[in-house]
Structure formats: structure tokens, C-alpha cells
Amino acid sequence: MGKVRTILIKKVSKELISKYPDVFTTDFDKNKKLLDKYLEVDSKHLRNRISGYIVNLMKIKSREQT
């Protein structure tokens, strides 16, 4: 079984990548700090899940470009 992510995490992550395509990278810690700047998230757990999913999406995007 793979990782299960809620619709909220997927929706927010995809919206952030579409709004700021050149900001996010495949570095988890850097994305966490950027999320504090671009998004107001109440819980650390939710911020970390969104950051992790952004990393996953960015890896997929980089694989498609090569």
C-alpha cells in the first residue's frame, strides 16, 4: 500500500505549485520554511504533510522533464 493523503493536502499542494512554480524544490526543510511564508497553517503536522506532498510532486515533475 502507498501513502494515503487527504484531498485537502493534495488540493492545497497543487494550488501552491501552480501559483508559485519556481519557488518550491525537492528539499523538504526548505519547503517547510516556504510554506510558513506563503500559507498560514495552524498545525505542524498539516504543514509537514503538505511539504512532503510538494516534494513528491516536484520529483515527479523533474522526472517528466528529463
N, C-alpha and C positions, 0 to 999 in steps of 0.2 A: 504494500500500500504506500501511496505517496503522501506528501504533506497536504493537510486539509487547511484551506484558508477560506474565510468568510467572504461574502460578496462585498462587504464594506471595505475590507483590506484591498481586494482586487480593484474595486472601483476607484478608491482614493489614489492608489498607486498609479494606475493607468492615467488618471486625470493629471497628476503631478508630472508624469513623464511627458504627456502631451503639451502641457503648459510650459515646462522648463526642460526641453530635450537635451540641452548641453550642460546642465548643472549636475545631474546625478551620475555616479560612476558605479563600478563594481566593488567599491570599498564600503563595507558595512558601517564602520565607525564614522566615516566621512558623511555618509548618507544620514546617519542619526543626527549629526550636528546640523546638516542642511534642513532636515525636517523641522527642527526647532525654529529655524529661520522662516520657512515657508508655510508652516502649518501649526496650528495650535492644538496639540494633542494632550489630553488630560493624564493619561496613564502611560507609564514607561513601557508596559507590556505591549500596548497597541502600537506605540511608536516603533518598537523593535520589530514587530511583525510586519509593519508597513515597510520599514527599511529593508528587511530581509527579502520581501517580495520584489521590491525595486531592484535589488541586486540580482535576483533571479531573472527578471525581465531584461535587465541590461546585458546579462550574459547571453541570453537568447538573441537579443538584438545584434550583439557583436558577432555571434556565430553566423547569423544570416548574412551579414555584410561581407564576410570573407568567402 
